[in-house]
Amino acid sequence: MIHLCLARLGWSPEALWRATPREVALALGPPPGTGPAGPLGRERLGELMRRFPD
C-alpha cells in the first residue's frame, strides 16, 4: 500500500503518514474488478429481462 500511495498517487511520505485509512482507501479507489461494470449493453439487458421478467 505504501508503494501505491507513493508511486501511483504521487504522495510524499509525510502526506501518506498524515492520511487516515479512509482517506487512503478513497484515494486508491475500489480494487480492480470490483468497480462499476460499465454501460449496460443490449445483450446483457436481454439476458437480465429473460431471467427477471417481472
GROMACS elastic network, one bead per residue, 0.5 to 0.9 nm:
[ bonds ]
;  ai    aj funct       b0    kb
    1     4     6  0.50802   500
    1     5     6  0.62868   500
    1     6     6  0.86251   500
    1    24     6  0.88380   500
    2     5     6  0.52455   500
    2     6     6  0.61575   500
    2     7     6  0.83904   500
    2    13     6  0.86768   500
    2    16     6  0.76591   500
    3     6     6  0.51777   500
    3     7     6  0.56628   500
    3     8     6  0.75959   500
    4     7     6  0.52998   500
    4     8     6  0.50290   500
    4     9     6  0.66681   500
    4    10     6  0.84795   500
    4    28     6  0.78877   500
    5     8     6  0.57679   500
    5    10     6  0.64514   500
    5    11     6  0.58256   500
    5    12     6  0.83598   500
    5    13     6  0.87001   500
    5    16     6  0.68087   500
    5    24     6  0.76518   500
    5    27     6  0.84559   500
    5    28     6  0.76178   500
    6     9     6  0.58706   500
    6    12     6  0.62974   500
    6    13     6  0.70135   500
    6    16     6  0.75934   500
    7    10     6  0.52207   500
    7    11     6  0.74333   500
    8    11     6  0.81843   500
    8    28     6  0.85599   500
    9    27     6  0.77582   500
    9    28     6  0.77115   500
   11    14     6  0.79425   500
   11    15     6  0.58861   500
   11    16     6  0.62590   500
   12    15     6  0.51841   500
   12    16     6  0.63176   500
   12    17     6  0.88071   500
   13    16     6  0.50597   500
   13    17     6  0.62757   500
   13    18     6  0.86391   500
   14    17     6  0.53158   500
   14    18     6  0.61984   500
   14    19     6  0.86928   500
   15    18     6  0.51559   500
   15    19     6  0.61642   500
   16    19     6  0.53212   500
   16    20     6  0.84479   500
   16    24     6  0.79028   500
   17    20     6  0.79541   500
   19    22     6  0.79776   500
   19    23     6  0.58592   500
   19    24     6  0.63909   500
   20    23     6  0.51574   500
   20    24     6  0.63769   500
   20    25     6  0.87137   500
   21    24     6  0.51343   500
   21    25     6  0.61931   500
   21    26     6  0.86613   500
   22    25     6  0.50916   500
   22    26     6  0.61569   500
   22    27     6  0.85519   500
   23    26     6  0.51540   500
   23    27     6  0.60663   500
   23    28     6  0.85986   500
   24    27     6  0.51233   500
   24    28     6  0.61380   500
   24    29     6  0.85397   500
   25    28     6  0.52750   500
   25    29     6  0.60727   500
   25    30     6  0.77200   500
   26    29     6  0.52189   500
   26    30     6  0.79008   500
   28    31     6  0.81536   500
   29    32     6  0.88009   500
   29    35     6  0.85919   500
   30    33     6  0.81678   500
   30    34     6  0.62169   500
   30    35     6  0.59456   500
   31    34     6  0.57495   500
   31    35     6  0.72712   500
   32    35     6  0.68916   500
   33    36     6  0.83427   500
   33    37     6  0.83258   500
   34    37     6  0.81796   500
   35    38     6  0.86770   500
   36    39     6  0.86457   500
   37    40     6  0.79582   500
   38    41     6  0.89255   500
   40    43     6  0.83759   500
   40    44     6  0.64594   500
   40    45     6  0.65047   500
   41    44     6  0.53896   500
   41    45     6  0.61309   500
   41    46     6  0.86639   500
   42    45     6  0.50879   500
   42    46     6  0.61749   500
   42    47     6  0.86623   500
   43    46     6  0.51980   500
   43    47     6  0.63077   500
   43    48     6  0.87664   500
   44    47     6  0.50164   500
   44    48     6  0.62059   500
   44    49     6  0.85959   500
   45    48     6  0.51442   500
   45    49     6  0.61370   500
   45    50     6  0.86748   500
   46    49     6  0.50587   500
   46    50     6  0.62400   500
   46    51     6  0.86666   500
   47    50     6  0.52262   500
   47    51     6  0.62786   500
   47    52     6  0.85966   500
   48    51     6  0.50658   500
   48    52     6  0.58948   500
   48    53     6  0.79976   500
   49    52     6  0.51656   500
   49    53     6  0.52265   500
   49    54     6  0.80608   500
   50    53     6  0.55866   500
